[in-house]
Amino acid sequence: MRKKKLTKKQKIRWSILAGVLALVLFIGAFVYSQTKNSTVKDNKYKAVTLKKSDPLTFNGIVEATHTQDYYFDQTLGKISEINVQDGQKVEQGATLLSYTNTEYQEQADEQSTNLDKLYLAVSNAQESLAIAQDKQAKEQQKLNDATANYNNTNENSEEGAAKKEQYKQEMTQYESSFDAAADAVVQARQALESANVELNSASQSVTKMQGKVSSTVASATKGTAYINEKGKNDPSVPVVKVVSNEVTIEAKASEYDYPQVHQDASVTIKPITTNQEIAGTITHVNKLPDQAEATSQAGTAGGSSTSSVSNYSFIVKPTEELQYGYNVQVVLPLNEIRLPKKAVKKTGDTKYVFAYRNGKVHEVTIQAEDKGDYFILKDGLKDGDRIISNPDKSLRDGQELAVD
């Protein structure tokens, strides 16, 4: 069957229809292209929501605030008694160990024998002094009597003159005897003083020696005592270890996190074996680094290079008791908001960002501290605000735009 040919009029109609259709398609494609380009242009900016930085987490271990070891001291002799029980609570000054030294005991016994002789010497010197003083008193009395008789005798008569001469001779004799007795008293007193000095010195020596015979060791701190019987005869092992009842946590921060760790900062302590969370406070931050841990890194030429990261110890005081030796995590919240480096613009000394609110951007003046790769917000914005992270010179205050 032969197809019917189109008439000239029909061909014209179809040509016009095809042209109109092509024009419509061209216009639609152009409008779509422009709309798409506009959308891409509007969406070239990105917004970020401000939030506080994630907390830092450090590993730590629970330790006693103070630990004191007491070893067998051979210079004190042998341990005769351990005066505390294992696990006993002790106060500062409590007796922990008693010692007995047989060598010092023998020396003390020997010195005690010599001390008895010195006591006898002092007694004899006291007796000699008493005799000398008694004789001196008698000679003094004789001299006094002779002097009185001499003064009371009248020499006007022949008999009186003879008596006076007799008393004068007696006075001379008694004066000589009194002087000799006085010298004897001085010598006896010196002998007594010398004997007392020797006695006191020997007595102190005996007391000191006896103190070495029996001696005790007291606890320097308050805490709990732990006993190791092996230490009674082994000076390398502590006989008694006194551990303070209070605990602290020692943690370490790398040099990257060290600037964030400050004394008096509040932290949260999380024992790794439980779900417990305990409040704590950083009480001390070591300003000197621990020994650096060397790490090897592959070199670009197939070799290796060595670098090290310094670590700094810090101490945390928990608000609750924890078991000695527990491993914990110390969580330090960072009360800071970081701003992307490119988000912050400057005009002179003034810093500003573009805050994004309700489809518009607003220029907001801020105070921020430059940390190199980022800024730390000090004032002007708050947690939850949105800002444009990649503003350019064409962005204007109050401009409407869509963001990713």
C-alpha positions in Angstrom: 0.0 0.0 0.0 1.5 3.3 -1.0 1.9 6.0 1.7 -0.1 9.2 1.2 2.2 12.1 0.5 2.0 15.3 2.6 0.6 18.3 0.9 2.7 21.4 0.7 0.5 23.1 3.3 0.9 20.2 5.7 4.7 20.4 5.3 4.7 24.1 6.2 2.6 23.4 9.3 4.9 20.7 10.5 8.0 22.8 9.9 6.5 25.7 12.0 5.5 23.3 14.8 9.0 21.8 14.9 10.6 25.3 15.0 8.3 26.4 17.9 9.1 23.2 19.8 12.8 23.7 19.3 12.6 27.3 20.5 10.6 26.2 23.6 13.3 23.6 24.4 16.1 26.1 23.9 14.4 28.7 26.2 13.7 26.0 28.8 17.3 24.8 28.8 18.6 28.3 29.1 16.4 29.1 32.1 17.3 25.9 33.8 21.0 26.6 33.2 20.7 30.1 34.7 18.7 28.8 37.7 21.3 26.1 38.3 24.2 28.5 38.1 22.4 30.8 40.6 21.9 28.0 43.0 25.5 26.9 42.7 26.6 30.4 43.3 24.3 30.8 46.4 25.5 27.4 47.8 29.2 28.1 47.5 29.2 29.2 51.1 29.3 26.8 54.0 28.0 27.3 57.5 29.3 25.6 60.7 27.6 25.4 64.1 29.7 26.6 67.0 30.2 24.2 69.9 32.5 23.8 72.7 35.6 21.7 72.0 35.6 18.0 72.9 37.1 17.3 76.3 40.7 16.0 76.7 41.1 12.5 78.1 44.2 11.3 79.9 45.3 8.0 81.4 46.1 7.9 85.1 46.7 5.6 88.0 45.5 5.9 91.6 48.3 6.3 94.1 48.7 6.9 97.8 49.3 10.6 98.6 52.3 9.5 100.6 54.1 6.1 101.1 56.8 5.6 103.7 59.0 2.4 103.8 60.7 1.2 107.0 63.6 -1.2 106.4 65.6 -3.4 108.8 68.4 -1.2 110.2 71.3 -3.3 111.2 73.0 -0.5 113.1 70.1 -0.6 115.6 70.6 -4.4 116.3 67.9 -7.0 115.7 64.2 -6.4 115.5 62.7 -7.7 118.7 59.1 -6.8 117.9 56.9 -5.5 115.1 54.5 -3.3 117.1 51.7 -3.1 114.5 49.5 -5.5 112.7 49.1 -5.9 108.9 46.5 -3.5 107.7 46.3 -1.6 111.0 45.5 2.1 111.0 48.4 4.1 112.6 48.7 7.7 113.7 51.8 9.8 113.2 54.3 9.0 115.9 53.0 5.5 116.5 55.7 2.9 117.3 56.3 0.5 114.4 59.4 -1.4 115.3 61.4 -2.3 118.5 65.1 -3.1 118.3 67.5 -4.8 120.7 71.3 -4.6 120.3 73.3 -7.2 122.4 76.6 -5.6 121.5 75.5 -2.3 123.1 74.1 -4.2 126.0 77.5 -5.7 126.8 79.1 -2.2 126.6 76.4 -0.8 128.7 76.9 -3.4 131.4 80.7 -2.7 131.4 80.1 1.0 131.7 77.6 0.4 134.5 80.3 -1.4 136.5 82.6 1.6 136.1 79.7 3.8 137.0 79.4 2.1 140.4 83.1 2.9 141.1 82.5 6.5 140.3 79.5 6.7 142.6 81.8 5.3 145.4 84.5 7.9 144.4 81.9 10.7 144.7 80.8 9.4 148.1 84.3 9.3 149.4 85.0 12.8 148.1 81.8 14.0 149.9 83.0 12.4 153.1 86.5 13.9 152.8 84.9 17.3 152.2 82.7 17.0 155.2 85.7 16.0 157.4 87.8 18.9 156.1 84.9 21.4 156.6 84.5 20.1 160.2 88.2 20.5 160.9 88.1 24.0 159.4 85.2 24.9 161.7 87.0 23.7 164.8 90.1 25.6 163.8 88.0 28.7 163.2 86.5 28.3 166.7 89.9 27.9 168.3 91.1 31.1 166.5 88.0 32.9 167.6 88.5 31.9 171.2 92.2 32.9 171.2 91.3 36.2 169.6 88.6 36.9 172.2 91.0 36.0 175.1 93.7 38.3 173.6 91.3 41.2 173.3 89.8 40.8 176.7 93.1 40.4 178.7 94.5 43.5 180.5 98.3 43.8 180.0 98.8 46.4 182.7 99.8 43.8 185.2 102.7 41.4 184.9 100.4 38.4 184.9 98.1 40.1 182.4 101.0 40.8 180.1 102.1 37.2 180.2 98.6 36.0 179.4 98.2 38.4 176.5 101.5 37.1 175.1 100.3 33.5 175.4 97.0 34.3 173.6 98.9 36.1 170.9 101.0 33.0 170.3 97.9 30.8 170.2 96.3 33.2 167.7 99.3 32.8 165.4 99.2 29.0 165.8 95.4 28.7 165.2 95.7 31.0 162.1 98.2 28.7 160.6 96.0 25.6 161.4 92.9 27.4 160.0 94.7 28.2 156.8 95.8 24.6 156.4 92.2 23.4 157.1 90.8 25.9 154.6 93.2 24.6 152.0 92.1 21.1 152.7 88.5 22.1 152.2 89.3 23.6 148.8 91.2 20.5 147.8 88.3 18.3 149.0 85.7 20.4 147.1 87.8 20.2 143.9 88.1 16.5 144.3 84.3 16.2 144.7 83.7 18.4 141.7 86.0 16.3 139.6 84.4 13.1 140.8 81.0 14.5 140.0 82.1 15.5 136.5 83.4 12.0 135.8 80.2 10.5 137.2 78.0 12.7 135.1 80.0 12.0 132.0 79.9 8.3 132.6 76.2 8.4 133.5 75.4 10.1 130.2 77.5 7.6 128.3 75.7 4.8 130.0 72.3 6.3 129.3 73.3 6.8 125.7 74.5 3.3 125.4 71.4 1.9 127.1 69.4 3.9 124.6 71.1 2.0 121.9 70.4 -1.3 123.5 66.6 -0.8 123.2 65.3 1.6 120.5 62.1 2.1 118.6 61.1 3.4 115.2 58.0 5.6 115.0 55.8 6.3 112.0 56.4 9.7 110.4 52.9 9.8 108.9 49.3 8.8 109.4 48.0 5.9 107.3 47.7 2.1 107.0 50.6 -0.2 107.9 51.4 -3.2 105.8 53.8 -5.9 107.1 56.3 -8.1 105.3 57.9 -10.5 107.8 60.7 -11.2 105.3 62.0 -7.7 105.9 62.9 -8.6 109.6 66.1 -10.2 108.3 66.4 -8.8 104.8 67.4 -5.1 104.6 66.4 -4.9 101.0 62.7 -5.5 101.8 60.6 -3.0 103.8 59.4 -4.5 107.1 56.6 -2.0 107.4 55.1 0.2 104.7 52.8 3.0 105.8 50.5 4.1 103.1 48.4 7.3 103.5 44.7 6.8 103.5 44.2 9.7 101.1 44.8 9.0 97.4 45.7 11.0 94.4 45.9 10.3 90.7 49.0 10.8 88.6 48.2 11.4 85.0 50.3 12.5 82.0 49.7 15.0 79.3 51.6 15.3 76.1 53.2 18.5 75.0 50.3 19.0 72.6 47.7 19.0 75.5 50.0 20.4 78.2 48.9 24.1 77.6 45.3 23.1 78.4 46.2 21.6 81.8 46.0 24.1 84.7 46.1 23.8 88.5 42.7 24.0 90.2 40.9 22.9 87.0 37.9 20.6 87.6 38.0 17.2 86.0 36.0 14.0 85.9 37.6 10.7 86.9 36.4 7.4 85.3 37.8 4.1 86.6 38.1 1.8 83.6 36.6 -1.1 85.4 33.4 0.6 86.4 30.9 3.1 85.1 31.6 5.3 88.1 32.3 9.0 87.5 34.0 11.0 90.3 34.7 14.7 90.5 38.3 15.8 91.0 40.6 18.8 90.9 44.1 19.2 89.4 46.3 20.1 92.4 49.7 20.2 90.8 51.1 20.4 87.3 54.8 19.5 86.8 56.7 22.2 84.9 59.5 19.8 84.0 58.8 17.1 81.4 59.2 13.4 82.1 61.8 11.5 80.2 60.8 11.8 76.5 59.7 8.7 74.7 61.5 8.4 71.4 59.5 7.2 68.4 60.9 6.2 65.0 59.3 7.5 61.8 60.1 6.4 58.3 62.0 8.9 56.2 61.1 10.0 52.8 64.2 8.4 51.3 63.6 5.0 52.8 65.6 5.8 55.9 64.3 6.6 59.4 64.3 9.7 61.7 63.8 9.8 65.4 61.5 12.3 67.1 60.3 12.6 70.7 57.2 13.8 72.4 57.5 15.3 75.9 55.1 14.2 78.6 54.2 16.2 81.7 52.9 14.6 84.9 50.0 16.2 86.8 48.2 15.3 90.0 44.5 15.0 90.5 42.7 15.0 93.9 39.5 12.9 93.8 36.5 13.8 96.0 35.9 10.1 96.8 38.0 7.2 97.8 39.5 5.0 95.1 41.4 1.7 95.4 45.2 2.0 95.2 46.5 1.0 91.8 43.3 1.5 89.8 43.7 2.6 86.2 41.5 5.6 85.4 40.7 8.1 82.7 40.9 11.8 83.6 38.5 13.8 81.5 39.3 17.6 81.3 36.5 19.6 79.7 37.6 22.4 77.4 35.5 25.5 78.1 36.4 27.0 74.7 34.9 27.5 71.3 37.2 27.2 68.3 36.6 29.2 65.1 38.0 28.2 61.7 40.9 30.2 60.7 39.3 31.3 57.4 36.0 32.3 59.1 37.6 35.2 60.9 38.1 38.5 59.0 40.0 41.5 60.1 39.7 45.2 59.5 42.6 46.9 61.3 42.6 45.5 64.8 38.9 44.5 64.7 38.0 40.9 64.1 34.6 39.9 62.8 32.7 36.9 61.3 29.6 36.4 59.3 26.8 34.9 61.4 24.1 33.0 59.6 20.6 33.5 60.9 17.3 33.0 59.1 18.7 32.8 55.6 20.8 35.9 56.0 24.4 36.7 57.0 25.2 39.3 59.6 28.6 40.8 60.3 29.4 40.3 64.0 32.4 41.8 65.7 34.2 39.3 68.0 37.1 39.0 70.4 39.2 36.0 69.7 42.7 34.7 70.4 44.8 33.5 67.5 46.2 30.0 68.1 47.8 29.5 64.7 45.5 27.0 63.0 42.4 28.4 64.6 41.0 31.1 66.8 39.5 30.7 70.3 36.4 32.7 70.8 36.5 35.1 73.7 33.3 37.2 73.2 30.7 38.1 70.6 29.1 34.7 69.9 27.9 31.7 71.8 27.6 28.0 71.7 25.0 27.0 69.0 25.5 30.0 66.7 26.2 29.4 63.0 28.8 31.2 61.0 30.1 31.2 57.5 33.3 29.2 57.4 34.5 30.3 54.0 33.5 34.0 53.5 35.0 35.9 50.6 35.3 39.6 49.6 31.9 39.6 47.8 29.9 38.6 51.0 28.0 41.5 52.5 26.2 42.2 55.8 22.5 41.4 55.5 22.9 39.3 52.3 20.4 36.5 51.7 21.8 33.2 50.6 21.4 29.5 50.9 24.3 27.5 52.5 25.3 23.9 52.7 
